[in-house]
Amino acid sequence: MYYEKLPNNLNILLLRATLPKSQDTYRDITSGIFAQKTGATVNLVPNVSHMLHWDNPEVVIKEIRERW
């Protein structure tokens, strides 16, 4: 993984999809590794697929506005 090359003070937010439910185990593992290696915050976004910015753009807009 290349996560170790990232500075640890980036304040990263990962918005994680929750659909399809069949991918939850894999997503839990990979987002957990990402959070552990980078110190990122992982937020699950209910009822969205990998295209969460299309499924629920308001969540993405809200996070950008709050963090920028």
C-alpha positions in Angstrom: 0.0 0.0 0.0 1.0 3.5 -0.6 -0.8 5.0 2.4 2.4 5.1 4.4 3.8 7.7 2.1 1.0 10.2 3.0 1.7 12.8 5.7 -0.2 12.0 8.8 -1.7 15.5 9.3 -3.9 15.7 6.2 -7.3 15.5 8.0 -8.7 13.1 5.4 -12.3 12.2 5.2 -13.5 9.1 3.3 -17.2 9.0 2.5 -18.0 5.3 2.2 -20.8 3.8 0.2 -23.2 1.4 1.8 -24.8 -0.3 -1.2 -24.8 -3.0 -2.3 -24.9 -4.5 1.2 -23.0 -7.6 -0.2 -19.9 -5.4 -0.3 -20.0 -4.4 3.4 -17.4 -6.8 4.6 -14.8 -5.9 2.0 -15.6 -2.1 2.5 -15.2 -2.5 6.2 -11.8 -4.1 5.9 -10.4 -1.7 3.2 -11.7 1.4 4.8 -10.4 0.3 8.2 -6.9 -0.2 6.8 -7.2 3.2 5.1 -8.2 4.8 8.4 -5.5 3.1 10.4 -2.7 3.9 7.9 -3.7 7.6 7.3 -5.6 8.6 10.4 -8.6 9.4 8.1 -12.2 9.7 9.3 -14.5 7.2 7.6 -18.2 8.2 7.3 -20.7 5.7 6.0 -23.3 7.4 3.8 -26.6 5.5 4.0 -28.3 4.2 0.9 -25.7 5.1 -1.6 -23.6 3.2 -4.1 -20.0 3.8 -5.2 -21.3 6.8 -7.1 -22.4 8.5 -3.9 -21.8 11.9 -5.3 -24.6 11.2 -7.7 -26.8 9.2 -5.3 -26.7 11.9 -2.6 -24.8 15.0 -3.7 -26.0 16.9 -0.6 -23.8 14.8 1.7 -20.7 15.6 -0.4 -21.6 19.3 -0.6 -22.2 19.5 3.1 -18.8 17.9 3.9 -16.9 20.2 1.5 -18.6 23.3 2.9 -17.8 22.3 6.5 -14.2 21.4 5.8 -13.1 24.0 3.3 
